[in-house]
């Protein structure tokens, strides 16, 4: 019986330690995200402290639809019971990497810089405290005209991406692959 009580105590200590580490990593990540949001022109850095919503704003800054975050969270939760929820978690991580790549472009970072996304608090710390200014003149994302990936959401206080869809001039028809909006 003593063995089980010792194992239970070790398990509980490990659990408490993991919770403390998780809260610390979340606080550090949210703090860096608030600095990044301020640099990007997001009004109200409180958005960085709200779980899930902070990642939605991050995706929006990376020119991806913020609703992809909810799709991935929902899929990972709803399908975890059959063992495939991790695919949606992986999709969320990859989408975060794509958003990090686009945000890095807007901050003038090199393409390889996105590799730091593997340790996202490090990536966020570097971009949050870097001297680079936010550049709104970056060309629209290649998927800006795609209905599923494109960001068409408008939130007060959050910058809107430039659209990759060019409306036709009056009297002309839309070019193939470039539908009129």
C-alpha positions as a Markdown table, in Angstrom:
| # | Residue | x | y | z |
|---|---|---|---|---|
| 1 | Unk | 0.0 | 0.0 | 0.0 |
| 2 | Unk | 2.9 | 2.4 | 0.7 |
| 3 | Unk | 4.1 | 2.0 | -2.8 |
| 4 | Unk | 0.8 | 3.1 | -4.2 |
| 5 | Unk | 0.7 | 6.2 | -2.0 |
| 6 | Unk | 4.2 | 7.1 | -3.0 |
| 7 | Unk | 3.4 | 6.7 | -6.7 |
| 8 | Unk | 0.2 | 8.8 | -6.2 |
| 9 | Unk | 2.2 | 11.6 | -4.5 |
| 10 | Unk | 4.8 | 11.5 | -7.3 |
| 11 | Unk | 2.0 | 11.6 | -9.9 |
| 12 | Unk | 0.3 | 14.6 | -8.1 |
| 13 | Unk | 3.5 | 16.5 | -7.9 |
| 14 | Unk | 4.2 | 15.9 | -11.6 |
| 15 | Unk | 0.7 | 17.1 | -12.4 |
| 16 | Unk | 1.0 | 20.3 | -10.3 |
| 17 | Unk | 4.4 | 20.9 | -11.9 |
| 18 | Unk | 2.9 | 20.6 | -15.4 |
| 19 | Unk | 0.1 | 22.9 | -14.6 |
| 20 | Unk | 2.5 | 25.5 | -13.3 |
| 21 | Unk | 4.7 | 25.2 | -16.3 |
| 22 | Unk | 1.7 | 25.4 | -18.6 |
| 23 | Unk | 0.4 | 28.6 | -16.9 |
| 24 | Unk | 3.9 | 30.2 | -17.1 |
| 25 | Unk | 4.3 | 29.3 | -20.8 |
| 26 | Unk | 0.8 | 30.7 | -21.5 |
| 27 | Unk | 1.5 | 33.9 | -19.7 |
| 28 | Unk | 4.8 | 34.4 | -21.5 |
| 29 | Unk | 3.2 | 33.7 | -24.9 |
| 30 | Unk | 0.3 | 36.0 | -24.2 |
| 31 | Unk | 2.7 | 38.8 | -23.1 |
| 32 | Unk | 4.8 | 38.5 | -26.3 |
| 33 | Unk | 1.7 | 38.2 | -28.4 |
| 34 | Unk | 0.4 | 41.5 | -26.8 |
| 35 | Unk | 3.6 | 43.2 | -27.9 |
| 36 | Unk | 3.3 | 41.8 | -31.4 |
| 37 | Unk | -0.3 | 42.9 | -31.6 |
| 38 | Unk | 0.7 | 46.5 | -30.6 |
| 39 | Unk | 3.4 | 46.5 | -33.3 |
| 40 | Unk | 0.9 | 45.3 | -35.9 |
| 41 | Unk | -1.6 | 48.1 | -35.0 |
| 42 | Unk | -4.2 | 45.9 | -33.2 |
| 43 | Unk | -6.1 | 48.2 | -30.8 |
| 44 | Unk | -6.5 | 46.7 | -27.4 |
| 45 | Unk | -3.7 | 44.3 | -26.5 |
| 46 | Unk | -6.1 | 42.6 | -24.1 |
| 47 | Unk | -6.9 | 40.4 | -27.1 |
| 48 | Unk | -3.6 | 38.6 | -26.6 |
| 49 | Unk | -4.7 | 37.3 | -23.2 |
| 50 | Unk | -8.0 | 35.7 | -24.3 |
| 51 | Unk | -7.6 | 32.0 | -25.0 |
| 52 | Unk | -8.4 | 30.9 | -28.6 |
| 53 | Unk | -9.3 | 34.5 | -29.6 |
| 54 | Unk | -5.7 | 35.5 | -29.4 |
| 55 | Unk | -4.8 | 32.8 | -31.9 |
| 56 | Unk | -7.7 | 33.9 | -34.1 |
| 57 | Unk | -6.2 | 37.4 | -34.2 |
| 58 | Unk | -2.8 | 35.9 | -34.9 |
| 59 | Unk | -4.2 | 34.0 | -37.9 |
| 60 | Unk | -5.9 | 37.2 | -39.1 |
| 61 | Unk | -2.6 | 39.1 | -38.9 |
| 62 | Unk | -1.0 | 36.2 | -40.9 |
| 63 | Unk | -3.7 | 36.7 | -43.6 |
| 64 | Unk | -5.5 | 33.5 | -42.8 |
| 65 | Unk | -9.2 | 33.1 | -41.9 |
| 66 | Unk | -9.4 | 33.3 | -38.1 |
| 67 | Unk | -12.2 | 30.8 | -38.3 |
| 68 | Unk | -9.7 | 28.1 | -39.2 |
| 69 | Unk | -8.7 | 28.2 | -35.5 |
| 70 | Unk | -12.2 | 27.2 | -34.4 |
| 71 | Unk | -12.4 | 24.5 | -37.1 |
| 72 | Unk | -9.1 | 23.0 | -35.8 |
| 73 | Unk | -10.0 | 23.3 | -32.1 |
| 74 | Unk | -13.4 | 21.8 | -32.7 |
| 75 | Unk | -12.1 | 19.0 | -34.8 |
| 76 | Unk | -9.4 | 18.1 | -32.3 |
| 77 | Unk | -11.9 | 18.0 | -29.4 |
| 78 | Unk | -14.7 | 16.3 | -31.2 |
| 79 | Unk | -12.6 | 13.6 | -33.0 |
| 80 | Unk | -10.2 | 12.9 | -30.2 |
| 81 | Unk | -12.4 | 10.1 | -29.0 |
| 82 | Unk | -11.8 | 8.1 | -32.1 |
| 83 | Unk | -8.1 | 8.9 | -32.2 |
| 84 | Unk | -7.8 | 11.3 | -35.1 |
| 85 | Unk | -8.2 | 14.6 | -33.2 |
| 86 | Unk | -4.4 | 15.0 | -33.3 |
| 87 | Unk | -4.7 | 15.6 | -37.1 |
| 88 | Unk | -6.6 | 18.8 | -36.4 |
| 89 | Unk | -4.1 | 19.8 | -33.7 |
| 90 | Unk | -1.4 | 19.3 | -36.3 |
| 91 | Unk | -3.3 | 21.4 | -38.8 |
| 92 | Unk | -3.6 | 24.2 | -36.3 |
| 93 | Unk | 0.2 | 24.1 | -35.7 |
| 94 | Unk | 0.9 | 24.1 | -39.5 |
| 95 | Unk | -1.6 | 27.0 | -39.9 |
| 96 | Unk | 0.1 | 28.8 | -37.1 |
| 97 | Unk | 3.4 | 28.3 | -39.0 |
| 98 | Unk | 1.9 | 29.7 | -42.2 |
| 99 | Unk | 0.5 | 32.7 | -40.2 |
| 100 | Unk | 4.0 | 33.1 | -38.6 |
| 101 | Unk | 5.6 | 33.1 | -42.0 |
| 102 | Unk | 3.3 | 35.8 | -43.3 |
| 103 | Unk | 3.8 | 37.9 | -40.1 |
| 104 | Unk | 7.5 | 37.5 | -40.5 |
| 105 | Unk | 7.2 | 38.8 | -44.1 |
| 106 | Unk | 5.4 | 41.9 | -42.8 |
| 107 | Unk | 8.2 | 42.4 | -40.3 |
| 108 | Unk | 10.9 | 41.9 | -43.0 |
| 109 | Unk | 12.2 | 38.6 | -41.6 |
| 110 | Unk | 13.9 | 36.0 | -43.8 |
| 111 | Unk | 12.0 | 32.9 | -45.0 |
| 112 | Unk | 14.0 | 30.5 | -42.7 |
| 113 | Unk | 13.0 | 32.6 | -39.6 |
| 114 | Unk | 9.8 | 30.7 | -39.5 |
| 115 | Unk | 11.7 | 27.6 | -38.2 |
| 116 | Unk | 11.6 | 29.3 | -34.8 |
| 117 | Unk | 7.9 | 28.7 | -34.8 |
| 118 | Unk | 8.7 | 25.1 | -33.6 |
| 119 | Unk | 9.2 | 26.8 | -30.3 |
| 120 | Unk | 6.5 | 29.5 | -30.6 |
| 121 | Unk | 7.3 | 31.5 | -27.4 |
| 122 | Unk | 10.9 | 32.0 | -28.8 |
| 123 | Unk | 9.5 | 33.1 | -32.1 |
| 124 | Unk | 7.0 | 35.5 | -30.5 |
| 125 | Unk | 9.7 | 36.9 | -28.2 |
| 126 | Unk | 12.0 | 37.7 | -31.2 |
| 127 | Unk | 9.3 | 39.4 | -33.2 |
| 128 | Unk | 7.8 | 41.2 | -30.2 |
| 129 | Unk | 11.1 | 42.8 | -29.2 |
| 130 | Unk | 12.7 | 43.1 | -32.7 |
| 131 | Unk | 13.3 | 46.6 | -34.0 |
| 132 | Unk | 11.4 | 45.9 | -37.3 |
| 133 | Unk | 8.3 | 48.0 | -38.1 |
| 134 | Unk | 5.1 | 46.5 | -39.4 |
| 135 | Unk | 4.9 | 46.8 | -43.2 |
| 136 | Unk | 1.4 | 46.9 | -44.6 |
| 137 | Unk | 2.7 | 47.1 | -48.2 |
| 138 | Unk | 3.4 | 43.3 | -48.3 |
| 139 | Unk | 1.8 | 41.7 | -51.3 |
| 140 | Unk | -1.5 | 39.9 | -50.6 |
| 141 | Unk | -1.2 | 36.2 | -49.7 |
| 142 | Unk | -1.6 | 33.7 | -52.6 |
| 143 | Unk | -4.7 | 32.3 | -51.0 |
| 144 | Unk | -6.4 | 35.8 | -50.6 |
| 145 | Unk | -8.9 | 34.9 | -53.2 |
| 146 | Unk | -9.6 | 31.4 | -51.9 |
| 147 | Unk | -13.0 | 31.1 | -50.1 |
| 148 | Unk | -11.8 | 28.8 | -47.4 |
| 149 | Unk | -8.4 | 30.2 | -46.4 |
| 150 | Unk | -8.9 | 33.9 | -47.1 |
| 151 | Unk | -9.6 | 36.3 | -44.4 |
| 152 | Unk | -12.8 | 38.3 | -45.0 |
| 153 | Unk | -13.6 | 38.9 | -41.3 |
| 154 | Unk | -13.7 | 42.4 | -40.1 |
| 155 | Unk | -13.2 | 43.1 | -36.4 |
| 156 | Unk | -13.1 | 46.6 | -34.9 |
| 157 | Unk | -9.5 | 47.4 | -33.9 |
| 158 | Unk | -7.9 | 44.6 | -35.9 |
| 159 | Unk | -6.2 | 45.5 | -39.2 |
| 160 | Unk | -7.7 | 44.0 | -42.4 |
| 161 | Unk | -5.6 | 42.2 | -44.9 |
| 162 | Unk | -5.3 | 43.5 | -48.4 |
| 163 | Unk | -7.4 | 41.4 | -50.8 |
| 164 | Unk | -5.8 | 39.4 | -53.6 |
| 165 | Unk | -8.9 | 39.7 | -55.7 |
| 166 | Unk | -8.9 | 42.6 | -58.1 |
| 167 | Unk | -12.4 | 43.8 | -59.1 |
| 168 | Unk | -13.0 | 44.3 | -62.8 |
| 169 | Unk | -13.1 | 47.8 | -64.3 |
| 170 | Unk | -16.7 | 48.9 | -65.2 |
| 171 | Unk | -17.8 | 47.3 | -68.4 |
| 172 | Unk | -15.2 | 44.5 | -68.3 |
| 173 | Unk | -15.6 | 40.9 | -67.1 |
| 174 | Unk | -13.5 | 39.3 | -64.5 |
| 175 | Unk | -10.3 | 37.6 | -65.6 |
| 176 | Unk | -10.2 | 33.8 | -65.3 |
| 177 | Unk | -9.1 | 32.8 | -61.8 |
| 178 | Unk | -9.8 | 36.3 | -60.5 |
| 179 | Unk | -13.5 | 36.5 | -59.8 |
| 180 | Unk | -15.1 | 39.8 | -59.2 |
| 181 | Unk | -16.2 | 40.5 | -55.7 |
